[in-house]
Amino acid sequence: MTIVIYLQNQSLKNNVNDYRTAVIEERQKELKDAVLITKHVIDNMIAKGNNEQDTIKEIEALLNPLRFADNNAGYFFIYTIEGINVVHPLNSAIQGTDQIAAIDANGTTLYSSFNSII
């Protein structure tokens, strides 16, 4: 009987782990799709050839209200590869500033984050 219970527990743990992995992979795919769609829209805005400031304002107007995730906590922001913030819906005060040495809540610098994305 002990062996049967042990095997059932192991099976349950494996099922939970498999489900968790599947959910994470699906969320990552959804986020990737959202980023690719948003990038395509922004690329089209840039391709219009308007001046840079007008384009940035247009991109801000697009991104500022966009939210994702179940609790709407996710949002889009843009940094240059040099770490200059271009658009940040939650903190417009940092727009146009060098954030390369900024540290997030986990103690990770933006530069480290950029390197992990690139």
Residue frames as a rotation matrix with the C-alpha (Angstrom) as fourth column:
MET 1
0.568 0.823 0.000 0.00
0.823 -0.568 0.000 0.00
0.000 0.000 -1.000 0.00
THR 2
0.403 -0.512 -0.759 2.84
0.192 -0.763 0.617 2.39
-0.895 -0.394 -0.210 0.84
ILE 3
-0.665 -0.673 0.324 4.39
0.412 0.031 0.911 1.81
-0.623 0.739 0.256 -2.56
VAL 4
-0.125 0.712 0.691 1.09
0.973 -0.048 0.227 2.56
0.195 0.700 -0.687 -4.32
ILE 5
0.789 0.407 -0.461 0.67
0.532 -0.828 0.179 5.81
-0.309 -0.386 -0.869 -2.39
TYR 6
-0.024 -0.894 -0.448 4.27
0.151 -0.446 0.882 6.76
-0.988 -0.046 0.146 -3.10
LEU 7
-0.700 -0.236 0.674 3.82
0.654 0.169 0.738 6.09
-0.288 0.957 0.036 -6.83
GLN 8
0.312 0.883 0.350 0.58
0.933 -0.354 0.064 8.07
0.181 0.307 -0.934 -6.90
ASN 9
0.670 -0.142 -0.729 2.28
0.293 -0.851 0.435 11.01
-0.682 -0.505 -0.528 -5.19
GLN 10
-0.446 -0.895 -0.021 5.17
0.242 -0.143 0.960 10.87
-0.862 0.423 0.280 -7.66
SER 11
-0.440 0.376 0.816 2.73
0.897 0.137 0.421 10.75
0.046 0.917 -0.397 -10.56
LEU 12
0.671 0.723 -0.165 0.82
0.739 -0.670 0.065 13.72
-0.063 -0.166 -0.984 -9.15
LYS 13
0.296 -0.657 -0.694 4.05
0.130 -0.692 0.710 15.71
-0.946 -0.300 -0.119 -8.69
ASN 14
-0.694 -0.569 0.440 5.07
0.469 0.107 0.877 14.92
-0.546 0.815 0.193 -12.27
ASN 15
-0.021 0.786 0.617 1.66
0.981 -0.102 0.163 15.98
0.192 0.609 -0.770 -13.58
VAL 16
0.772 0.277 -0.572 1.81
0.468 -0.857 0.217 19.25
-0.430 -0.435 -0.791 -11.64
ASN 17
-0.127 -0.912 -0.390 5.33
0.093 -0.402 0.911 19.95
-0.988 0.080 0.136 -12.92
ASP 18
-0.651 -0.061 0.757 4.31
0.729 0.230 0.645 19.13
-0.214 0.971 -0.105 -16.49
TYR 19
0.412 0.883 0.226 1.27
0.904 -0.428 0.022 21.41
0.116 0.195 -0.974 -16.22
ARG 20
0.589 -0.274 -0.760 3.37
0.243 -0.837 0.490 24.23
-0.770 -0.474 -0.427 -14.73
THR 21
-0.528 -0.846 0.077 5.92
0.266 -0.079 0.961 23.91
-0.806 0.528 0.267 -17.53
ALA 22
-0.393 0.465 0.793 3.17
0.917 0.130 0.378 23.93
0.073 0.876 -0.477 -20.16
VAL 23
0.693 0.678 -0.247 1.55
0.707 -0.706 0.043 27.04
-0.145 -0.204 -0.968 -18.65
ILE 24
0.239 -0.698 -0.675 4.87
0.089 -0.677 0.731 28.90
-0.967 -0.234 -0.100 -18.49
GLU 25
-0.708 -0.523 0.475 5.69
0.471 0.151 0.869 27.97
-0.526 0.839 0.140 -22.09
GLU 26
0.014 0.805 0.594 2.25
0.984 -0.118 0.136 29.13
0.179 0.582 -0.793 -23.26
ARG 27
0.766 0.231 -0.600 2.59
0.432 -0.876 0.214 32.45
-0.477 -0.423 -0.770 -21.41
GLN 28
-0.210 -0.922 -0.326 6.05
0.123 -0.355 0.927 32.97
-0.970 0.154 0.187 -22.91
LYS 29
-0.626 0.047 0.778 4.64
0.767 0.214 0.604 32.31
-0.138 0.976 -0.170 -26.38
GLU 30
0.471 0.875 0.115 1.76
0.880 -0.475 0.009 34.75
0.063 0.097 -0.993 -25.79
LEU 31
0.564 -0.337 -0.754 4.17
0.176 -0.843 0.508 37.44
-0.807 -0.419 -0.417 -24.61
LYS 32
-0.567 -0.802 0.186 6.50
0.313 -0.002 0.950 36.84
-0.762 0.597 0.252 -27.54
ASP 33
-0.260 0.570 0.779 3.53
0.959 0.056 0.279 37.15
0.115 0.820 -0.561 -29.92
ALA 34
0.751 0.569 -0.335 2.42
0.625 -0.776 0.083 40.41
-0.213 -0.272 -0.938 -28.26
VAL 35
0.152 -0.792 -0.591 5.95
0.063 -0.589 0.806 41.82
-0.986 -0.160 -0.039 -28.50
LEU 36
-0.689 -0.433 0.581 6.27
0.555 0.201 0.807 40.84
-0.466 0.879 0.102 -32.17
ILE 37
0.179 0.834 0.522 2.91
0.967 -0.247 0.063 42.41
0.181 0.493 -0.851 -33.05
THR 38
0.793 0.096 -0.601 3.80
0.348 -0.882 0.318 45.59
-0.499 -0.462 -0.733 -31.17
LYS 39
-0.241 -0.955 -0.173 7.23
0.189 -0.222 0.957 45.71
-0.952 0.198 0.234 -32.81
HIS 40
-0.482 0.122 0.868 5.62
0.871 0.176 0.459 45.38
-0.097 0.977 -0.191 -36.24
VAL 41
0.632 0.768 0.106 3.25
0.769 -0.638 0.032 48.27
0.092 0.061 -0.994 -35.51
ILE 42
0.586 -0.490 -0.646 6.13
0.101 -0.746 0.658 50.43
-0.804 -0.450 -0.388 -34.23
ASP 43
-0.488 -0.774 0.404 8.28
0.493 0.137 0.859 49.55
-0.720 0.618 0.315 -37.25
ASN 44
-0.070 0.558 0.827 5.43
0.975 -0.137 0.175 50.77
0.211 0.818 -0.535 -39.48
MET 45
0.857 0.342 -0.386 5.19
0.452 -0.859 0.241 54.01
-0.249 -0.381 -0.890 -37.48
ILE 46
0.116 -0.917 -0.381 8.92
0.093 -0.372 0.924 54.59
-0.989 -0.143 0.043 -37.92
ALA 47
-0.483 -0.314 0.817 8.74
0.758 0.317 0.570 53.76
-0.438 0.895 0.085 -41.63
LYS 48
0.610 0.779 0.141 6.32
0.764 -0.533 -0.364 56.67
-0.208 0.330 -0.921 -42.16
GLY 49
-0.185 -0.829 0.528 9.35
0.873 -0.385 -0.299 58.95
0.451 0.406 0.795 -42.04
ASN 50
0.820 0.456 0.345 7.93
0.222 -0.810 0.542 61.51
0.527 -0.368 -0.766 -39.60
ASN 51
-0.006 -0.850 0.527 10.40
-0.550 -0.438 -0.711 63.40
0.835 -0.294 -0.465 -37.46
GLU 52
-0.603 -0.391 -0.696 11.73
0.210 0.763 -0.611 61.55
0.770 -0.514 -0.378 -34.46
GLN 53
-0.962 0.228 0.150 9.84
-0.227 -0.362 -0.904 63.50
-0.151 -0.904 0.400 -31.79
ASP 54
-0.134 0.964 -0.231 6.47
-0.990 -0.123 0.061 63.04
0.031 0.237 0.971 -33.54
THR 55
-0.005 0.055 -0.998 7.18
-0.340 0.939 0.053 59.34
0.940 0.340 0.013 -33.98
ILE 56
-0.874 -0.355 -0.332 8.07
0.191 0.376 -0.907 58.95
0.447 -0.856 -0.261 -30.30
LYS 57
-0.705 0.680 0.201 4.84
-0.637 -0.484 -0.600 60.73
-0.311 -0.551 0.774 -29.30
GLU 58
0.118 0.744 -0.657 2.86
-0.897 0.363 0.250 58.42
0.425 0.560 0.711 -31.58
ILE 59
-0.291 -0.324 -0.900 4.58
0.020 0.939 -0.344 55.36
0.956 -0.118 -0.267 -30.11
GLU 60
-0.992 -0.039 0.119 3.93
-0.112 -0.157 -0.981 56.66
0.057 -0.987 0.151 -26.57
ALA 61
-0.313 0.950 0.015 0.24
-0.940 -0.307 -0.148 57.09
-0.136 -0.060 0.989 -27.39
LEU 62
0.192 0.324 -0.926 0.17
-0.549 0.818 0.172 53.48
0.813 0.476 0.335 -28.59
LEU 63
-0.366 -0.506 -0.781 2.12
0.219 0.769 -0.601 51.89
0.905 -0.391 -0.170 -25.73
ASN 64
-0.803 -0.065 0.592 0.98
-0.487 -0.502 -0.715 53.88
0.344 -0.862 0.371 -22.67
PRO 65
0.053 0.892 0.448 -2.47
-0.997 0.072 -0.025 52.27
-0.055 -0.446 0.894 -22.36
LEU 66
0.296 0.074 -0.952 -1.38
-0.464 0.883 -0.075 48.75
0.835 0.464 0.295 -23.38
ARG 67
-0.161 -0.302 0.940 -1.33
-0.957 0.282 -0.073 46.19
-0.243 -0.911 -0.335 -20.56
PHE 68
0.125 0.190 -0.974 -1.02
-0.479 0.871 0.108 42.43
0.869 0.452 0.200 -20.51
ALA 69
-0.897 -0.320 -0.306 -1.09
0.030 0.644 -0.764 39.57
0.442 -0.695 -0.568 -18.01
ASP 70
-0.245 0.867 -0.434 -4.03
0.793 0.436 0.425 38.47
0.558 -0.240 -0.795 -15.93
ASN 71
0.226 0.301 -0.927 -3.71
0.880 -0.472 0.061 41.40
-0.419 -0.829 -0.371 -13.52
ASN 72
0.830 0.090 0.551 -2.77
0.441 -0.711 -0.548 43.95
0.342 0.698 -0.629 -16.21
ALA 73
0.714 -0.624 -0.318 0.61
0.082 -0.377 0.923 44.42
-0.695 -0.685 -0.218 -14.53
GLY 74
-0.130 -0.795 0.593 2.56
0.803 0.266 0.533 43.91
-0.582 0.546 0.603 -17.75
TYR 75
0.813 0.322 -0.484 3.40
0.009 -0.839 -0.544 46.87
-0.582 0.438 -0.686 -19.94
PHE 76
0.519 -0.625 0.583 5.68
0.836 0.230 -0.497 47.77
0.177 0.746 0.643 -22.83
PHE 77
0.722 -0.404 -0.562 8.65
-0.099 -0.864 0.494 50.10
-0.685 -0.301 -0.664 -22.57
ILE 78
0.823 -0.470 0.320 11.47
0.447 0.188 -0.874 51.01
0.351 0.862 0.365 -24.94
TYR 79
0.559 -0.770 -0.308 15.17
-0.094 -0.427 0.899 51.57
-0.824 -0.474 -0.311 -24.31
THR 80
0.662 -0.496 -0.561 17.91
-0.677 -0.074 -0.732 52.17
0.322 0.865 -0.385 -26.82
ILE 81
0.675 -0.483 -0.557 20.71
0.411 0.874 -0.260 49.64
0.612 -0.053 0.789 -26.84
GLU 82
-0.391 -0.841 0.373 22.78
0.144 -0.456 -0.878 52.30
0.909 -0.290 0.299 -25.04
GLY 83
-0.517 0.237 -0.822 20.28
0.846 0.286 -0.450 52.30
0.129 -0.928 -0.349 -22.15
ILE 84
-0.965 0.261 -0.026 18.45
-0.258 -0.962 -0.095 55.55
-0.050 -0.085 0.995 -22.93
ASN 85
-0.451 0.878 0.162 14.77
0.568 0.422 -0.707 55.30
-0.689 -0.227 -0.689 -22.05
VAL 86
-0.955 0.209 0.212 12.51
0.090 -0.476 0.875 56.23
0.284 0.854 0.436 -24.96
VAL 87
-0.072 0.981 0.178 9.08
-0.580 -0.186 0.793 55.26
0.812 -0.047 0.582 -23.62
HIS 88
-0.884 -0.081 -0.461 8.02
0.299 0.661 -0.688 54.12
0.360 -0.746 -0.560 -20.16
PRO 89
-0.116 0.964 0.241 4.26
0.207 -0.214 0.955 54.20
0.972 0.160 -0.175 -19.42
LEU 90
0.602 0.397 -0.693 4.70
0.700 0.155 0.697 54.11
0.384 -0.905 -0.185 -15.65
ASN 91
0.335 -0.578 -0.744 7.58
0.595 -0.483 0.642 56.55
-0.730 -0.658 0.182 -15.32
SER 92
0.761 0.025 0.648 7.64
0.596 -0.421 -0.684 59.29
0.255 0.907 -0.336 -17.94
ALA 93
0.892 -0.444 -0.081 10.18
-0.333 -0.769 0.545 61.21
-0.304 -0.459 -0.835 -15.81
ILE 94
0.116 -0.915 0.387 12.96
0.009 0.391 0.920 58.88
-0.993 -0.103 0.053 -16.98
GLN 95
0.732 0.195 0.653 12.20
0.620 0.209 -0.757 59.30
-0.284 0.958 0.032 -20.69
GLY 96
0.813 -0.475 0.336 15.26
-0.025 -0.605 -0.796 60.54
0.582 0.639 -0.504 -22.53
THR 97
0.488 -0.650 0.583 17.59
-0.869 -0.300 0.393 59.71
-0.081 -0.698 -0.711 -19.62
ASP 98
-0.208 -0.691 -0.692 20.45
-0.561 0.664 -0.494 57.26
0.802 0.285 -0.525 -19.41
GLN 99
0.588 0.517 0.622 19.25
-0.808 0.346 0.477 54.30
0.032 -0.783 0.621 -17.36
ILE 100
0.294 -0.523 -0.800 22.18
-0.327 0.731 -0.599 51.97
0.898 0.438 0.044 -18.09
ALA 101
-0.771 -0.634 -0.063 23.21
-0.130 0.253 -0.959 51.93
0.624 -0.731 -0.277 -14.39
ALA 102
-0.065 0.830 0.554 19.64
-0.949 -0.224 0.224 51.76
0.310 -0.511 0.801 -13.07
ILE 103
-0.970 -0.238 -0.059 18.90
-0.194 0.892 -0.408 48.83
0.149 -0.384 -0.911 -10.81
ASP 104
-0.137 0.971 -0.196 15.58
-0.346 0.138 0.928 46.97
0.928 0.195 0.317 -10.78
ALA 105
0.515 0.477 0.712 13.80
-0.810 -0.001 0.586 45.59
0.280 -0.879 0.386 -7.72
ASN 106
0.980 -0.167 -0.110 15.87
0.185 0.966 0.181 42.40
0.076 -0.198 0.977 -7.97
GLY 107
0.499 -0.839 -0.218 19.16
-0.145 -0.329 0.933 44.31
-0.854 -0.434 -0.286 -7.94
THR 108
0.042 -0.433 0.900 19.80
0.865 0.467 0.185 43.65
-0.500 0.771 0.394 -11.64
THR 109
-0.429 -0.228 -0.874 21.13
-0.144 -0.938 0.316 46.50
-0.891 0.262 0.370 -13.78
LEU 110
0.652 0.687 -0.322 19.40
-0.379 -0.073 -0.923 47.28
-0.657 0.723 0.213 -17.07
TYR 111
0.041 -0.722 -0.691 22.64
-0.999 -0.011 -0.048 46.60
0.027 0.692 -0.721 -18.88
SER 112
-0.816 -0.296 0.497 22.62
-0.384 0.920 -0.081 43.04
-0.433 -0.257 -0.864 -17.52
SER 113
0.056 0.933 0.356 19.00
0.035 0.355 -0.934 42.68
-0.998 0.065 -0.013 -18.61
PHE 114
0.558 0.108 -0.822 19.78
-0.749 -0.360 -0.556 43.95
-0.356 0.927 -0.120 -22.11
ASN 115
-0.454 -0.832 -0.320 22.61
-0.891 0.424 0.161 41.46
0.002 0.358 -0.934 -22.45
SER 116
-0.698 0.221 0.681 20.35
-0.072 0.925 -0.374 38.58
-0.712 -0.310 -0.630 -21.46
ILE 117
0.420 0.905 -0.068 17.78
-0.095 -0.030 -0.995 39.61
-0.902 0.424 0.074 -24.09
ILE 118
0.409 -0.295 -0.864 20.17
-0.866 -0.425 -0.265 40.21
-0.289 0.856 -0.429 -26.96
